[in-house]
């Protein structure tokens, strides 16, 4: 397309880097170098790479910010690589397969540093670049297809026949053809939550009506041959095991069903646990764990804490936590006493005021585990306003090929100087 034929919504963008949420971001430039009203406007463009000059069709804009769709790469960047998955760009599961892992981690480090206003060490690798996922949520599409949601759409991208996803670990990869066969008898919109563990794969079928539930039961032999050792319908154990052991190698058991929360993979869990224990220290005294879930960290904190109080608002998680870490004192709400150390691992939206207030009762240290740098940055400002300074932060790449990054941040009373 020459300049006379150019879509009036199409602009040239010099890409500076990768942003939280997965898009690349850069500045609009007039292709001829002339002054223009759009010159310099920050523009988000998915599927572009750092250091590139691209053309993008503007879809919407607000003030000095615009969002577009990539139409052409005029000058490829040095970090662009061929994505190994043929569905990349259509499927919404990955955002960064088209750039090197080094560039991904540099972007994640920059995202965390901007959110926290401090320099942090290089992002730690937490396992393989592909084949690391031990949990997945797939959705049935029209005609019995099975896959993930499309990028920026509710449509379902079919994983093909035979189905394949390079992010799935070996157990989920082995089960995938049987899950696709199961999907052929299920209504569109039904979700299959799969969790791999030491015994095999546990499957939870969500939103199943009576017909779909009966079909799932009849498929149990085919599923069993593919390594599925337990089936739940709507979270209720139905056939086989009620859960599987999703613990990282050499660690105490961590019983999790399909649909129960666990980290993406066992290698990532090991790396995250190590970072939390490093932040907590060898003698943390009385520990209060908030958002304890099913006991991912609790199992390990028991060996260090003088006493461990574990809390979570999800009754099912607390029940699992009591089985996974029975020596801890479990409850649905934080106790009123002041612990020495607080560990909190809130959901993506960050900690609510009640949990932040409970954390502020820590005498020595708060260790905050976050999967969203923006909400961590917001909560860090609240903690600092109440007397706890951010002294260090470690970022881990638990989910390569995506924009997700995990951060373990340490806060201490007073206003100490942050360590890089």
Sine and cosine of phi, psi and omega as CSV:
sin_phi,cos_phi,sin_psi,cos_psi,sin_omega,cos_omega
0.00,0.00,0.86,-0.52,0.04,-1.00
-0.99,0.12,0.01,-1.00,-0.13,-0.99
-0.92,0.40,-0.56,0.83,0.01,-1.00
-0.92,0.39,-0.49,0.87,-0.03,-1.00
-1.00,-0.03,-0.02,1.00,-0.10,-0.99
-0.89,0.45,0.69,-0.72,0.11,-0.99
-0.84,0.54,0.78,-0.63,-0.03,-1.00
-0.87,0.50,-0.33,0.94,0.05,-1.00
-1.00,0.06,-0.07,1.00,-0.10,-1.00
-1.00,0.00,0.70,-0.71,-0.03,-1.00
-0.74,-0.67,0.28,-0.96,0.12,-0.99
-0.99,-0.14,0.73,-0.69,-0.04,-1.00
-0.79,-0.62,0.77,-0.63,0.15,-0.99
-1.00,-0.03,0.92,-0.40,-0.11,-0.99
-0.99,0.15,0.81,-0.59,0.00,-1.00
-1.00,-0.07,-0.59,0.80,-0.08,-1.00
-0.10,-0.99,-0.23,-0.97,-0.01,-1.00
-0.93,-0.37,0.61,-0.79,-0.14,-0.99
-0.90,-0.43,0.35,-0.94,0.13,-0.99
-0.84,0.54,0.72,-0.70,-0.09,-1.00
0.97,-0.23,-0.32,0.95,0.14,-0.99
0.94,-0.33,-0.33,0.95,0.00,-1.00
-0.97,0.26,0.41,-0.91,0.27,-0.96
-0.99,0.13,0.37,-0.93,-0.02,-1.00
-0.67,-0.75,0.62,-0.79,0.02,-1.00
-0.35,-0.93,-0.28,-0.96,-0.05,-1.00
-0.87,-0.49,0.66,-0.75,0.06,-1.00
-0.94,0.34,0.65,-0.76,0.04,-1.00
-0.71,-0.71,0.65,-0.76,0.12,-0.99
-0.92,0.39,0.79,-0.61,-0.07,-1.00
-0.88,0.48,-0.41,0.91,0.01,-1.00
-1.00,-0.07,-0.02,1.00,0.01,-1.00
1.00,0.09,0.04,1.00,-0.03,-1.00
-0.99,0.17,0.33,-0.95,0.09,-1.00
-0.92,0.40,0.60,-0.80,0.07,-1.00
-0.49,-0.87,0.32,-0.95,-0.02,-1.00
-0.89,0.45,-0.48,0.87,-0.06,-1.00
-1.00,0.00,-0.13,0.99,-0.12,-0.99
-0.84,0.54,0.82,-0.58,0.06,-1.00
1.00,0.00,-0.07,1.00,-0.03,-1.00
-0.93,0.37,0.75,-0.66,0.07,-1.00
-0.90,0.44,0.76,-0.65,-0.10,-0.99
-0.68,-0.74,0.77,-0.63,0.01,-1.00
-0.99,-0.12,0.77,-0.64,-0.07,-1.00
-0.70,-0.71,0.95,-0.31,0.06,-1.00
-0.91,0.42,0.50,-0.87,0.10,-0.99
0.96,0.27,0.06,1.00,0.17,-0.99
-1.00,0.05,0.21,-0.98,-0.06,-1.00
-0.78,-0.63,0.40,-0.92,-0.01,-1.00
-0.84,0.54,0.61,-0.79,0.05,-1.00
0.99,0.16,0.11,0.99,-0.05,-1.00
-0.99,-0.12,0.43,-0.90,0.26,-0.97
-0.96,-0.29,0.84,-0.54,-0.08,-1.00
-0.77,-0.64,0.30,-0.95,0.21,-0.98
-0.97,-0.25,0.64,-0.77,-0.03,-1.00
-0.66,-0.75,0.62,-0.79,0.08,-1.00
-1.00,-0.04,0.88,-0.47,-0.06,-1.00
-0.95,0.32,0.81,-0.58,0.01,-1.00
-0.99,-0.13,-0.57,0.82,0.06,-1.00
-0.32,-0.95,0.34,-0.94,0.04,-1.00
-0.46,-0.89,0.42,-0.91,0.00,-1.00
-0.54,-0.84,0.91,-0.42,-0.04,-1.00
0.87,0.50,-0.82,-0.57,-0.03,-1.00
-0.99,-0.13,0.37,0.93,0.02,-1.00
-0.81,-0.59,0.65,-0.76,0.00,-1.00
-0.69,-0.72,0.38,-0.93,0.03,-1.00
-0.78,-0.63,0.75,-0.66,-0.06,-1.00
-0.68,-0.73,0.05,-1.00,0.09,-1.00
-0.90,-0.44,0.68,-0.73,-0.02,-1.00
-0.91,0.42,0.77,-0.64,0.08,-1.00
-0.92,-0.40,-0.47,0.88,0.01,-1.00
-0.29,-0.96,0.53,-0.85,0.13,-0.99
-0.98,-0.21,0.94,-0.34,-0.02,-1.00
-0.99,0.16,-0.56,0.83,0.03,-1.00
-0.62,-0.79,0.97,-0.26,-0.01,-1.00
-0.88,0.48,0.52,-0.86,0.04,-1.00
-1.00,0.03,0.31,-0.95,-0.04,-1.00
-0.93,0.37,-0.31,0.95,-0.05,-1.00
-0.99,-0.15,0.05,1.00,0.00,-1.00
-0.97,0.26,0.71,-0.71,0.05,-1.00
-0.71,-0.70,0.37,-0.93,0.05,-1.00
-0.94,0.35,0.81,-0.59,0.05,-1.00
-0.94,0.35,0.71,-0.70,-0.05,-1.00
-0.95,0.30,-0.34,0.94,-0.04,-1.00
-0.99,-0.11,0.80,-0.59,0.00,-1.00
-0.92,0.39,-0.27,0.96,0.00,-1.00
-1.00,-0.01,-0.07,1.00,-0.03,-1.00
-0.88,0.48,0.69,-0.72,-0.05,-1.00
0.99,-0.15,-0.51,0.86,0.10,-1.00
-0.99,-0.11,-0.76,0.65,0.06,-1.00
-0.94,0.33,0.62,-0.79,-0.01,-1.00
-1.00,-0.02,0.07,1.00,-0.06,-1.00
-0.94,0.34,-0.54,0.84,0.00,-1.00
-0.87,-0.50,0.48,-0.88,0.07,-1.00
-0.86,-0.50,-0.38,0.92,-0.21,-0.98
-0.80,-0.60,0.41,0.91,0.06,-1.00
-0.88,0.47,-0.33,0.94,-0.10,-0.99
-1.00,0.05,0.03,1.00,0.06,-1.00
-0.80,-0.60,0.39,-0.92,-0.03,-1.00
-0.89,0.46,0.43,-0.90,0.03,-1.00
-0.90,0.44,-0.58,0.82,0.05,-1.00
-0.87,0.50,-0.67,0.74,0.03,-1.00
-0.92,0.38,-0.60,0.80,0.06,-1.00
-0.87,0.50,-0.72,0.70,-0.06,-1.00
-0.95,0.31,-0.55,0.84,0.09,-1.00
-0.89,0.45,-0.63,0.78,0.03,-1.00
-0.92,0.40,-0.66,0.75,0.00,-1.00
-0.91,0.42,-0.62,0.79,0.05,-1.00
-0.89,0.46,-0.70,0.71,0.00,-1.00
-0.90,0.44,-0.62,0.78,0.02,-1.00
-0.88,0.47,-0.72,0.70,-0.01,-1.00
-0.91,0.40,-0.67,0.74,-0.01,-1.00
-0.89,0.45,-0.64,0.77,0.04,-1.00
-0.91,0.42,-0.65,0.76,-0.05,-1.00
-0.93,0.38,-0.58,0.81,-0.09,-1.00
-0.99,-0.15,-0.26,0.97,-0.03,-1.00
0.93,0.38,0.57,0.82,0.00,-1.00
-0.50,-0.87,0.39,-0.92,0.07,-1.00
-0.99,0.13,0.71,-0.71,0.02,-1.00
-0.83,-0.55,0.30,-0.95,0.07,-1.00
-0.92,0.40,0.24,-0.97,0.08,-1.00
-0.81,0.58,0.54,-0.84,-0.01,-1.00
-0.89,0.45,0.71,-0.70,-0.02,-1.00
-0.99,0.11,0.73,-0.69,0.17,-0.98
-0.93,0.37,0.56,-0.83,-0.07,-1.00
-0.78,-0.63,0.44,0.90,-0.02,-1.00
0.59,-0.81,-0.22,-0.98,-0.02,-1.00
-0.94,0.35,0.35,-0.93,0.00,-1.00
-0.97,0.24,-0.42,0.91,0.05,-1.00
-0.70,-0.71,0.28,-0.96,0.07,-1.00
0.93,0.37,0.49,0.87,-0.09,-1.00
-0.98,-0.22,-0.17,0.99,-0.13,-0.99
-0.99,0.12,0.80,-0.59,0.10,-1.00
-0.97,-0.26,-0.05,1.00,0.04,-1.00
-0.68,-0.74,0.56,-0.83,-0.02,-1.00
-0.41,-0.91,0.52,-0.86,0.13,-0.99
-0.87,-0.49,0.91,-0.41,0.01,-1.00
-0.94,-0.33,0.42,-0.91,-0.04,-1.00
-0.81,-0.58,0.66,-0.75,0.05,-1.00
-0.98,0.22,0.76,-0.65,0.03,-1.00
-0.97,-0.26,-0.10,-0.99,0.01,-1.00
-0.87,0.50,0.61,-0.79,0.05,-1.00
0.94,0.35,0.39,0.92,0.03,-1.00
0.97,0.23,0.28,0.96,0.11,-0.99
-0.95,0.32,0.26,-0.96,-0.04,-1.00
-0.59,-0.81,0.74,-0.67,0.03,-1.00
-0.01,-1.00,-0.44,-0.90,-0.01,-1.00
-0.92,-0.39,0.27,-0.96,0.04,-1.00
-0.91,0.41,0.60,-0.80,0.05,-1.00
-0.94,0.35,0.33,-0.94,0.05,-1.00
-0.88,0.47,0.82,-0.58,0.03,-1.00
0.82,0.57,0.62,0.79,-0.04,-1.00
-0.40,-0.92,0.39,-0.92,0.12,-0.99
-1.00,-0.01,-0.06,1.00,0.05,-1.00
-0.90,0.43,0.44,-0.90,-0.01,-1.00
-0.97,-0.23,0.81,-0.59,0.06,-1.00
-1.00,-0.01,0.92,-0.40,-0.03,-1.00
-0.92,0.39,0.67,-0.74,-0.02,-1.00
-0.99,0.15,0.05,1.00,0.11,-0.99
1.00,-0.03,0.00,-1.00,-0.02,-1.00
-0.64,-0.77,0.97,-0.24,0.07,1.00
-0.96,0.29,0.53,-0.85,-0.02,-1.00
-0.96,0.28,0.52,-0.86,-0.01,-1.00
-0.43,-0.90,0.64,-0.77,0.15,-0.99
-0.64,-0.77,0.87,-0.49,-0.09,-1.00
-0.94,0.35,-0.18,0.98,0.02,-1.00
-1.00,0.07,-0.31,0.95,-0.06,-1.00
-0.97,0.23,0.63,-0.77,0.06,-1.00
-0.95,0.31,0.08,-1.00,-0.12,-0.99
-0.88,0.48,-0.61,0.79,-0.02,-1.00
-0.92,0.39,-0.71,0.71,0.02,-1.00
-0.93,0.36,-0.59,0.81,0.05,-1.00
-0.89,0.46,-0.62,0.78,0.02,-1.00
-0.92,0.38,-0.59,0.81,-0.05,-1.00
-0.98,0.18,-0.29,0.96,-0.16,-0.99
-0.86,0.52,-0.69,0.72,0.03,-1.00
-0.87,0.49,-0.61,0.79,0.03,-1.00
-0.93,0.36,-0.57,0.82,0.05,-1.00
-0.92,0.38,-0.59,0.81,0.04,-1.00
-0.93,0.37,-0.62,0.78,0.07,-1.00
-0.89,0.45,-0.65,0.76,0.06,-1.00
-0.87,0.50,-0.64,0.77,-0.06,-1.00
-0.89,0.46,-0.43,0.90,-0.05,-1.00
-0.90,0.43,-0.35,0.94,0.03,-1.00
-0.96,-0.29,0.21,0.98,-0.04,-1.00
-0.93,-0.37,0.43,-0.90,0.00,-1.00
-0.97,0.24,0.53,-0.85,0.07,-1.00
-0.83,0.56,0.62,-0.79,0.01,-1.00
0.99,-0.12,-0.27,0.96,0.06,-1.00
-0.94,0.35,0.66,-0.75,-0.03,-1.00
-0.95,-0.31,0.61,-0.79,0.06,-1.00
-0.92,-0.40,0.92,-0.38,0.01,-1.00
-0.98,-0.19,0.89,-0.45,-0.08,-1.00
-0.90,-0.44,0.71,-0.71,0.04,-1.00
-0.78,-0.63,0.86,-0.52,0.05,-1.00
-1.00,0.02,0.58,-0.82,0.04,-1.00
-0.48,-0.88,-0.18,-0.98,-0.08,-1.00
-0.88,0.47,-0.54,0.84,-0.07,-1.00
-1.00,0.03,-0.28,0.96,-0.09,-1.00
0.62,-0.78,-0.56,-0.83,-0.07,-1.00
-0.92,-0.40,0.72,-0.70,0.16,-0.99
-0.97,-0.23,0.69,-0.72,-0.10,-1.00
-0.86,-0.52,0.74,-0.67,0.12,-0.99
-0.88,-0.47,0.82,-0.57,0.02,-1.00
-0.99,-0.16,0.86,-0.50,-0.12,-0.99
-0.96,-0.27,0.62,-0.78,0.06,-1.00
0.93,0.36,0.45,0.89,-0.03,-1.00
-0.99,0.13,0.75,-0.66,0.15,-0.99
-1.00,0.09,-0.09,-1.00,-0.06,-1.00
-0.88,0.48,-0.65,0.76,-0.01,-1.00
-0.91,0.41,-0.72,0.69,0.00,-1.00
-0.91,0.42,-0.63,0.78,0.01,-1.00
-0.89,0.46,-0.68,0.74,0.04,-1.00
-0.89,0.45,-0.65,0.76,0.04,-1.00
-0.89,0.46,-0.68,0.73,-0.01,-1.00
-0.88,0.48,-0.65,0.76,0.02,-1.00
-0.90,0.44,-0.64,0.77,-0.01,-1.00
-0.93,0.37,-0.37,0.93,-0.02,-1.00
-1.00,0.03,0.07,1.00,-0.15,-0.99
-0.89,0.46,-0.55,0.83,0.00,-1.00
-0.92,0.39,-0.71,0.71,0.03,-1.00
-0.89,0.46,-0.66,0.76,0.02,-1.00
-0.90,0.43,-0.65,0.76,0.00,-1.00
-0.89,0.47,-0.64,0.77,0.04,-1.00
-0.88,0.47,-0.50,0.87,-0.01,-1.00
-1.00,0.02,0.10,1.00,0.08,-1.00
0.98,-0.18,0.12,0.99,0.07,-1.00
-0.99,0.13,0.87,-0.50,-0.12,-0.99
-0.96,-0.29,-0.08,1.00,0.01,-1.00
-0.36,-0.93,0.55,-0.83,-0.03,-1.00
-0.76,-0.66,0.77,-0.63,0.16,-0.99
-0.88,-0.48,0.51,-0.86,0.07,-1.00
-0.88,-0.48,0.91,-0.42,-0.05,-1.00
0.88,0.48,0.53,0.85,0.00,-1.00
1.00,0.07,-0.04,1.00,0.00,-1.00
-0.98,-0.19,0.87,-0.49,0.02,-1.00
-0.81,0.58,0.75,-0.66,-0.11,-0.99
-0.86,-0.52,-0.74,0.67,-0.02,-1.00
-0.65,-0.76,0.61,-0.79,0.08,-1.00
0.94,0.33,-0.51,-0.86,-0.06,-1.00
-0.93,0.37,0.48,-0.87,0.05,-1.00
-1.00,0.05,-0.22,0.97,-0.01,-1.00
-0.20,-0.98,0.01,-1.00,0.09,-1.00
-0.71,-0.70,0.32,-0.95,0.01,-1.00
-1.00,0.09,0.96,-0.27,-0.04,-1.00
-0.99,-0.12,0.31,0.95,-0.04,-1.00
-0.93,0.38,0.51,-0.86,0.12,-0.99
-0.93,0.36,0.43,-0.90,-0.08,-1.00
-0.83,0.56,0.67,-0.74,0.06,-1.00
0.98,0.22,0.20,0.98,-0.06,-1.00
-0.92,-0.40,0.28,-0.96,0.07,-1.00
-0.86,0.51,0.43,-0.90,-0.05,-1.00
-0.85,0.52,0.50,-0.87,0.06,-1.00
-0.68,-0.73,1.00,0.01,-0.07,-1.00
-0.97,0.25,0.85,-0.52,-0.05,-1.00
-0.67,-0.74,0.74,-0.67,0.12,-0.99
-1.00,0.01,0.22,-0.98,0.18,-0.98
-0.84,0.54,0.78,-0.63,-0.05,-1.00
1.00,-0.06,-0.29,0.96,0.11,-0.99
-0.97,0.23,0.48,-0.88,-0.07,-1.00
-0.98,0.21,0.75,-0.66,0.18,-0.98
-0.54,-0.84,0.25,-0.97,0.11,-0.99
-0.92,0.40,0.23,-0.97,-0.12,-0.99
-0.86,0.51,-0.58,0.81,-0.04,-1.00
-0.44,-0.90,0.28,-0.96,-0.08,-1.00
-0.93,0.36,-0.57,0.82,0.05,-1.00
-0.91,0.42,-0.66,0.75,0.05,-1.00
-0.90,0.43,-0.63,0.78,0.05,-1.00
-0.87,0.50,-0.69,0.72,0.00,-1.00
-0.87,0.50,-0.70,0.72,-0.01,-1.00
-0.91,0.41,-0.64,0.77,-0.01,-1.00
-0.94,0.35,-0.67,0.74,0.05,-1.00
-0.86,0.51,-0.69,0.73,0.00,-1.00
-0.88,0.48,-0.66,0.75,0.00,-1.00
-0.92,0.40,-0.62,0.78,0.02,-1.00
-0.92,0.39,-0.70,0.71,0.01,-1.00
-0.90,0.44,-0.59,0.81,0.06,-1.00
-0.88,0.47,-0.67,0.74,-0.01,-1.00
-0.95,0.31,-0.59,0.80,-0.03,-1.00
-0.93,0.36,-0.63,0.77,-0.02,-1.00
1.00,-0.02,0.11,-0.99,-0.12,-0.99
-0.98,0.22,-0.49,0.87,-0.07,-1.00
-0.73,-0.68,0.97,0.26,-0.10,-0.99
-0.99,0.17,-0.01,1.00,0.00,-1.00
0.95,0.30,-0.59,-0.81,0.06,-1.00
-0.97,0.24,0.81,-0.58,-0.08,-1.00
-0.92,-0.39,0.74,-0.67,0.16,-0.99
-0.95,-0.31,0.85,-0.52,0.03,-1.00
-0.95,-0.30,0.88,-0.48,0.00,-1.00
-0.97,-0.23,0.58,-0.82,-0.12,-0.99
0.83,0.56,0.76,0.65,-0.11,-0.99
-0.96,0.30,-0.26,0.97,0.03,-1.00
0.87,0.50,-0.71,-0.71,-0.03,-1.00
-1.00,-0.07,0.12,0.99,0.09,-1.00
0.97,-0.25,0.40,0.92,0.00,-1.00
-0.80,0.59,-0.76,0.65,0.02,-1.00
-1.00,0.00,-0.50,0.87,-0.06,-1.00
-0.81,0.59,-0.69,0.73,-0.04,-1.00
-0.82,0.58,-0.59,0.81,-0.06,-1.00
-1.00,-0.01,-0.55,0.83,0.02,-1.00
-0.91,0.43,-0.46,0.89,0.00,-1.00
-0.84,0.54,-0.54,0.84,-0.03,-1.00
-0.97,0.25,-0.16,0.99,-0.05,-1.00
-0.88,-0.48,-0.54,0.84,-0.11,-0.99
-0.96,0.27,0.61,-0.79,0.15,-0.99
-0.91,0.41,-0.57,0.82,0.10,-1.00
-0.40,-0.92,0.59,-0.81,-0.09,-1.00
-0.81,-0.58,0.85,-0.53,0.06,-1.00
-0.94,-0.33,0.89,-0.46,-0.07,-1.00
-0.91,-0.41,0.74,-0.68,-0.08,-1.00
-0.74,-0.67,0.61,-0.80,0.14,-0.99
-0.38,-0.92,0.61,-0.79,-0.03,-1.00
-0.99,0.15,-0.13,0.99,0.01,-1.00
-1.00,-0.05,0.92,-0.38,-0.05,-1.00
-0.85,0.52,-0.60,0.80,0.00,-1.00
-0.91,0.41,-0.63,0.77,0.04,-1.00
-0.91,0.41,-0.66,0.75,0.03,-1.00
-0.89,0.46,-0.65,0.76,0.03,-1.00
-0.88,0.47,-0.69,0.72,0.05,-1.00
-0.92,0.40,-0.63,0.77,0.00,-1.00
-0.87,0.49,-0.64,0.77,0.03,-1.00
-0.89,0.45,-0.55,0.84,0.05,-1.00
-0.97,0.23,-0.62,0.78,-0.05,-1.00
-0.97,0.24,-0.54,0.84,-0.03,-1.00
-0.66,-0.75,0.94,0.33,-0.12,-0.99
-0.92,0.39,-0.33,0.94,-0.04,-1.00
-0.98,0.21,-0.23,0.97,0.07,-1.00
-0.98,0.18,0.36,-0.93,0.12,-0.99
-1.00,-0.08,0.92,-0.39,-0.13,-0.99
-0.98,-0.19,0.57,-0.82,0.07,-1.00
-0.39,-0.92,0.25,-0.97,0.02,-1.00
-1.00,0.08,-0.38,0.93,-0.05,-1.00
-0.78,-0.62,0.49,-0.87,0.03,-1.00
-0.90,0.43,0.66,-0.76,0.07,-1.00
-0.96,0.29,0.22,-0.98,-0.06,-1.00
-0.99,0.12,-0.28,0.96,-0.09,-1.00
-0.94,0.33,0.34,-0.94,-0.01,-1.00
-1.00,-0.08,0.91,-0.41,0.03,-1.00
-0.99,0.11,0.16,-0.99,0.12,-0.99
-0.98,0.18,-0.69,0.72,-0.07,-1.00
-0.76,-0.65,0.64,-0.77,0.09,-1.00
-0.88,-0.47,0.73,-0.69,0.15,-0.99
-0.89,-0.45,0.81,-0.58,0.05,-1.00
-0.72,-0.70,0.66,-0.75,-0.07,-1.00
-0.74,-0.68,0.96,0.27,-0.11,-0.99
-0.97,0.26,0.18,-0.98,0.09,-1.00
-0.94,0.35,-0.02,-1.00,-0.11,-0.99
-0.84,0.54,-0.53,0.85,-0.03,-1.00
-0.97,0.24,-0.01,1.00,0.05,-1.00
1.00,0.02,-0.04,-1.00,-0.05,-1.00
-0.99,0.12,0.60,-0.80,0.09,-1.00
-0.99,0.11,0.14,-0.99,-0.11,-0.99
-0.87,0.49,-0.63,0.77,-0.03,-1.00
-0.89,0.46,-0.65,0.76,-0.01,-1.00
-0.96,0.28,-0.57,0.82,0.08,-1.00
-0.90,0.43,-0.65,0.76,0.04,-1.00
-0.89,0.46,-0.63,0.77,0.05,-1.00
-0.91,0.42,-0.64,0.77,0.01,-1.00
-0.90,0.43,-0.57,0.82,-0.04,-1.00
-0.92,0.39,-0.17,0.99,0.06,-1.00
-0.99,0.17,-0.06,1.00,0.00,-1.00
-0.88,0.48,0.69,-0.72,0.02,-1.00
-0.99,0.13,-0.55,0.84,-0.14,-0.99
-0.91,-0.42,-0.70,0.71,-0.26,-0.97
-0.31,-0.95,0.55,-0.84,0.17,-0.99
-0.86,-0.50,0.81,-0.59,0.08,-1.00
-0.93,-0.36,0.92,-0.40,-0.11,-0.99
-0.95,-0.31,0.87,-0.50,0.03,-1.00
-0.98,-0.21,0.85,-0.53,-0.14,-0.99
-0.77,-0.64,0.62,-0.78,0.13,-0.99
-0.96,-0.29,0.17,0.99,0.02,-1.00
-0.59,-0.81,0.96,-0.28,-0.05,-1.00
-0.86,0.51,-0.52,0.85,-0.03,-1.00
-0.92,0.39,-0.73,0.68,0.01,-1.00
-0.94,0.33,-0.50,0.87,0.11,-0.99
-0.89,0.46,-0.70,0.72,0.02,-1.00
-0.87,0.49,-0.66,0.75,0.05,-1.00
-0.88,0.47,-0.74,0.67,-0.02,-1.00
-0.93,0.36,-0.52,0.85,0.06,-1.00
-0.88,0.48,-0.63,0.77,0.03,-1.00
-0.91,0.42,-0.61,0.79,0.06,-1.00
-0.90,0.43,-0.70,0.71,-0.01,-1.00
-0.91,0.42,-0.66,0.76,0.01,-1.00
-0.91,0.43,-0.62,0.79,0.02,-1.00
-0.90,0.44,-0.41,0.91,-0.01,-1.00
-0.98,-0.21,0.27,0.96,0.18,-0.98
0.97,-0.24,0.07,1.00,0.03,-1.00
-0.93,-0.36,0.88,-0.48,0.01,-1.00
-1.00,-0.03,0.56,-0.83,0.06,-1.00
-0.98,0.20,0.89,-0.45,-0.08,-1.00
-0.97,-0.22,-0.44,0.90,0.06,-1.00
-0.28,-0.96,0.37,-0.93,0.04,-1.00
-0.55,-0.83,0.65,-0.76,0.03,-1.00
-0.83,-0.55,0.77,-0.64,0.02,-1.00
-0.96,-0.29,0.63,-0.78,-0.02,-1.00
-0.78,-0.62,0.62,-0.78,0.00,-1.00
-0.99,-0.14,0.99,0.10,0.01,-1.00
-0.98,0.19,-0.37,0.93,-0.09,-1.00
-0.72,-0.69,0.96,0.26,0.08,-1.00
-0.85,0.53,0.40,-0.92,-0.04,-1.00
0.98,0.20,-0.01,1.00,0.07,-1.00
-0.80,-0.59,0.18,-0.98,0.02,-1.00
-0.99,0.14,-0.08,1.00,-0.10,-0.99
-0.93,0.36,0.64,-0.77,0.03,-1.00
-0.58,-0.82,0.64,-0.77,0.01,-1.00
-0.97,-0.22,0.63,-0.78,-0.02,-1.00
-0.77,-0.63,0.71,-0.71,0.15,-0.99
-0.93,-0.37,0.93,-0.36,-0.08,-1.00
-0.93,-0.37,0.65,-0.76,-0.04,-1.00
-0.91,-0.42,0.79,-0.62,0.02,-1.00
-0.87,-0.49,0.62,-0.79,0.04,-1.00
-0.73,-0.69,0.42,-0.91,-0.02,-1.00
-0.87,0.50,0.49,-0.87,0.00,-1.00
1.00,-0.03,-0.37,-0.93,-0.04,-1.00
-0.76,-0.65,0.90,0.44,-0.06,-1.00
-0.94,0.33,0.33,-0.94,0.04,-1.00
-0.98,0.22,0.77,-0.64,-0.02,-1.00
-0.91,0.41,0.64,-0.77,0.07,-1.00
-0.99,-0.13,0.63,-0.78,-0.01,-1.00
-0.99,-0.14,0.00,0.00,0.00,0.00
